[in-house]
């Protein structure tokens, strides 16, 4: 986590990349540049490992309790804070990926603030699941546990939240959408724990991303193996019972989206949900 200089507020980020990893994927631009009309447009990228070939975390052989962490704050001095390059940002804490019991791959991060306790949590997408970290004390983050992937490992996972639940998709085949009740994080005895899904939707397999309109309780899986990779809509107003509510495929594969209730100047769309 990091603290911005000359500010009373915290900008909280989770350092999910090992300090010595460099992203090197040979030929990736050639792969992406090829026209791909397959129902699964990302399958040719699976298995690519975006890190230095042969890299092994220096902490890989240690148990989570033995892994060194930087706690209590490390100032940004001469362009570095705890070994990380910096500029006007102090390092509050660092957790190596090995602490999560995972391969040295992470891909996404989201956050959740508990409306009851006002505690803040980081939800970290890993190659083999999703990690949950209590960051309410930025200088002393606590790894609470992991929800394992529904199917297989993948270089990509995406997470959104609604109504105190996390909704998780992945590029892994047959993964579908995992639902996790985040209120379980309020009282975790002897962390880290291995958590179980609260619910699961299997009406699609893989997806690149998930979009959430928190105003309506509509989740949208995009870049999936359904709906030609377009907007695959899911009603999550009852989080433990997600249901498919529509599909828009006219634009074909969609990488990402934002969906809101329109309140702009055009009367035609006033009060309507648009993406």
N, C-alpha and C positions, 0 to 999 in steps of 0.2 A: 504494500500500500504506500501511497505517497502523499506528502503534505505540500501544498502550494505556498511559497514564501509570501510574507506580508498579508496573510489572510487568516481570519478566525475560523473559516470553514475548511473542511477536509475534502479534498478530491481523492476519493478512494478507488484505487485500482488494484487488481490482483496480478502479481507477477507470475504469469503462467508459462513463461518461456525460460528455460535454463539459460544462464548467463553466457554459456559458451556455445549455444546452438546457433548456427547460421543457416538460413533457408537457401538450399541449393537443390533445385530440381531440374536436371538436365532435360532438354527437349520439351518442357512443359508448354512453352508458347506454341510450338508446332502442333501439339495435341489440341490445345484450346482453339487454335486457328482453323482447324478442320471443320467443315460443315457436318453437323451430326443431327440427323432426323430421327434417331432412335428414341423409343419411348423412355429410355433411361439415359439421358444425355451425358451423365457424368461417369458411367460405368468404366470408360476407358481410362479414367484418372484414378480409380481405386487401386490401392496398393502402392501408389507413389508416396514416398516418405519424405516430407519437406524438411529435411535436416541433413546435416553433414553425414555422408555415408560412414558407417562404422563407429559413429559417436556412441559413447556409453556415459551416462551421467556419473559423476564422481561419487554420488550418493546411492547408486543403484544397489549396492550390496548391503546397505545399512537398513536396519529396522526403522519404521517411522519415528519412534521415540528418540533415535540416535541422530536423526538428520539435523544438521545445524541450521538455525534460523537467525535472521537479523531482527532483533526486537528492541523496542525502546527508542527507535529513531536513529537514522544515519544521515547526517547532513550532506548536502551536495557541495563538495569542495573540489575545486580545480577540475570540474567537469565529470566527477564520479561520486557515486553514493553506494557504498558497499560493493564496489566492483561493477556497478551499472553506470553507463553513460547518462548524464543528467544535465539539465539547465534550469535553474530556479525551482527545482522540485526536490524535496528531501524524501528519502526512502524510509517509510514507516515500518515495513516488515517484508519478509520474503519467505515463501514456502516453495521448496523444490518439488517438481512433479513426482519425484520418487516417493514423497510423503503420501501421495494418493494411491500408492501401490499400483501404478500404471506404467505403461511404456512411456517413453519421453515424448509424448505427443499430446497437445491440447489444441483446441480449435475455436472456442467461443466462450464468452462470459456474459452472464446476465445478473440482475440483482433483484432482491425482494426485501421490502421493509415490512415487518410484522406490525399491523395496525394496532394490535393489542399491547405489545411490549415496546414497540418502536425500535426494536433491534434490527440491524441490517445484516443481510447475508449475501454472500457471493455464490452464484451457481455456475460451476465451471464445467464446460464440455470437454470430456476426455475421449481418447480413442476407444476406451472400453466402458464408458459410462458417464455419469454426472456426479461431480463432487459438490458437497455443501460445506461452506466455510462461514463461521460466525465472525463477522468483521465489525461488530459493534464497538469493539476496542481496537482501533486501527493498528496500534503497536503490539497487539497480542492476539492475532487471529487464531481461531480454534477450528481445526478440521473435524467436522462432526461425523462425516461418513459419506458413503457413495451409494448411488443407485446404479446397478450394473446395466449395461446395454441389453435391450430386449432380445437381440439376435446375435450379431457378430460385431467385431471391432470395425471401426471406420475412421478415416481421417477427418470426417465432418459430422458435427452434431449441432443442433440449434435449439435454443430454449426461450420460451416466453412465459409470462405469469398472468394469472387472472384469478380473482376471488380466492387468494391464498393457496393456489395450486400452481405447479409448474407443468408445462406442456412441452414435451421433448420429441424431436424428430431427428433422423439421422440418414446419411447416405447408405447405411448398411442395408442389405437386402432383407426383406421381411421384417423390418423394424417397426413400422407403423408409428403410432403416437403414444408415448407413455404419459401417464398422468400421475403426479405425485403431490400428496397433501403436505404442504410446507409447514403446517402447524405442528407436525411431528418434530420439527427442529427445536421447539420450545423447551423440551425436556428430554435431552439425550443423555442417558447414563453411560459412563465409561466410553466416550468416543475414542476412535471412530467406529461407527456401526455400518453394517451392510443393510440397506433399506430395501423394501419391496414396493412394487408399483401399487398405486391406489386403484388405477383402472388402466385399460389399454384399448386402443382402437386399431383394428387390423384391416380396415377397408382399403388401405393403400399400403405399399411396402416401404420404399425409400422416399425421402424428400430432402431437398437441399435446404429449405428454410421454412420457418413457421412465422406467420404474421398474426398479431392479436389486436382486435379492436375491443379495448376494455370497456368502452361505453355500451356495447351491445352484446358482449359475450360471444363474438364470432371469431373463431380461429380459422386461418387459411393456410393450408400447406401448399407451397409452391415448389416447382422443379421436381415434382414427384413422378412416379411411374403410372399415375392415373391422370385423366383429364388432359392428356397431351402435354403434361408438365405445366399446365396453367393453374388457375385458382381453384383449389379443391377445398370447399367450404365446410366447416365443422361447427355445429352448435355446441358450445361448452357452458351454457348458462347453468346446467347441472354438471359440474366438473367430473363427478364420478360416473356419469353416463353420457359421454360424448356421442353425437350422432351426425352423420353426413347430412348437409343441408343444401347442397348444390354444387355446380361446376361451371366454370367459364374457361373455354379452351380456344376461343377464336384467335387469340394472339399467340397461341402455342406456348413454348417453354417460357416460364417466367422465373427470373432469378431471385427477385425480392419485390416487396410491395408495401404500401401503407394504406390502411383502410380507416376511414373516418366518417362521421356524420357531417354532411355538407351544410355550411352556414355562410356561403358566399353570396355574391351579387346576382347569380343566375337563378331566377325563380323556378325554372324547370327542375332543378335538383335540390331545392331547399328541403332540409330535413331528411334527405335520402342518404343511405350509406353508399359511399363511393370508394373505389380502390384505384 
